[in-house]
Amino acid sequence: MLHSMSTRDGDGDEPKQPAKRVAYITPEGAKRLRAELDELWLKERPRVTQQVHDAAALGDRSENADYIYGKRRLREIDRRVRFLSKRLEAIRVVSEPPSDPKRVFFGAWVTVEDDEGTEKTYRIVGADESDLERGFISMDSPVARALLGKRLGDEIIIKVPRGDVEYTILAVTYAQG
């Protein structure tokens, strides 16, 4: 006799899925993603589509480099457009400063000083905006995680490959400048 096996425990509840983390982004970051999407969809894709059409009109497509490259480029554009569209739907734009502007939260510009007197300024941003050259660090980075929730004047210790580095928070602001 065959018995069916159930993965449920009999109470009717579905297995729990892990909660998805919300992806945050600054208004400037969201604007850049939208601009990239618009550029690809409204300008780049129509231009490449026309190139593929023109190359196809020349005849033999199997050895037509313009046609082959154009089709490949269209697939790349479509893949990026799908990613950007889904990403823009999933992110939460954070535009309001927190109620306590002396604490470090998402979007903050934070100036820190290490134990050697070297100052660095970082902005805590979403993963889509990370740019170390501009001082934009992801909120998921070790430095940002150590800074989040801290206050002006707090000291933090960050573990790095060369050892522990101690920083003092010198400034917290939510306006660039």
N, C-alpha and C positions, 0 to 999 in steps of 0.2 A: 504494500500500500504506500502511495506517495503522499508526503505531507508538504504543504507549502510553508516556507519559512518567511517570517516578517521581520523587518529591521526595526519596527516600532515596538514600544514597550507596552502597547495595549491601551494607553490612555488617549490615543488619537492625536498626540502632538507630533508634528514633523520634526525631524532632526534639526538641531539649531545650526545655523550658519554663522561663521564669525562675522562680527560687525565690521563694516567697511569704514575706514577712516575717511573723514571729509578732507578733500584737498582744498587748501586755501590759496588765494592769490590776491595780489594787490590790484587796485584799479588799473595801474600802469601796465602790469603784467597781462591782465585780461585784454586790455586794449591792443597790446602787441600780438597776442594770439589771434584776436579777431582780425587785425590788419593782415596777418599772414594768411589766414583763411580766405579773406576777401581777395588778396593778391593772387592766390592760387586759383580760386574758383572763377573770379571775374576777368582776370587778365591772362595768367599763364596757361590755364587749361584751354580756353578758346584759341589762343595762339598756337599751341602744340597740336590741337585737334585740326586746325587748318593746315598745318605743315604735314600731318599724317595724310589728310585728304589729298593734298597736292602731290605727295609722294606716291600715293596709291594710284593716282591718275596716270602716272608714268608707265605703268604696266607691271612687269614681273616683280612681285613683292618679296619673293624668297631671297633675292640678292640685292635688295634695295635698302642700303644702310640707313637712309633718312627715314624710311618707313619703319624699319625694325627699331631704330633708336627712339623714334617718336612714340611708338606703341609702348615701349618700355617706360619712357618718361611719363606717359599718360597713366600707367599703372602706379608709378611712384607718386604722382600728384594725387590720384584717387585715394591711395592708401593714407597719405598725409591729411587729406581733406576729411576722410572718415575719422582719423585719430583726433584732429582738432575739433571737429564737430562734437564728438563724444566727450572730449575733455572739457570743452566749454559748457556742456550741459552738466557735467559732474562737479565742477569747481564752485567754490563759494567765494565771492569777492568780498574782501574785508576792507571797508572804506572808512569806518568810524574809529576814532582813537578810543582806547579803553578809558574807563572812569578814573583810573589811577595812572596818570601820565608819567609817574616816576618809577613805575614798574615796567619790566621788559615783557612785551607781548608781541604777537605777530605784527609785522610792519614797522617795528621800532628801528630807529637808527641808534646804535649803541656804541659809545666810545669807551674803550677799555685801555688800561695801562698795565703792562707786565712788570715783573719784579726788577727788570733792568731799566725801567722808565720809558720803554717804547710804547707809543700810543697807536691804536688801530681803531678804525671805525667800521662797523658792520651794519648791514640792514638784514633783519630777519624776514625772509620771504619764503614762498612756496617752492617746491622742487622744480616747477616749470620756469622759474626766474633766476635760479642760481647762476651767479657770475662772479667768481672770486676776484677778477680784475677790477670790478666795480665795487667790491666789498659786499656783494649780495650773497648771503649764505642761506642754505636751505634750513628750514625750521627743524629738519630731521638730522642735521649735522651735529657732531659732538659739541662744538662750540655753542651753537644755538640752543641745544637742549640744556646745556649748563647755564645759559643766560636766562632762558625763559622763566618768568615769574620772579626774578631777582629784582632788587631795588637799587636806585642810585646810591653809590657808596659801598655796596656789598662786594665782598671778595669771593672769587670762585677759583676752583682748581680744576684744570682740564688735563686729562691724561693724553699725552702725545707720544709718538715713538721714541723721542729723545728723553722722555721723562715727564714729570708733572710741571705744568706751567700755572702760575698764580696770576690772576687778573683782578684788577679793581675797576668797578664800573664808575667812570667819570661823568658820563652824560647819557641821558635817555631822552630821545625826542621822537615825535611822530610826524614832523615836517622836515623835509630835506633842507639842509642849510647849515 
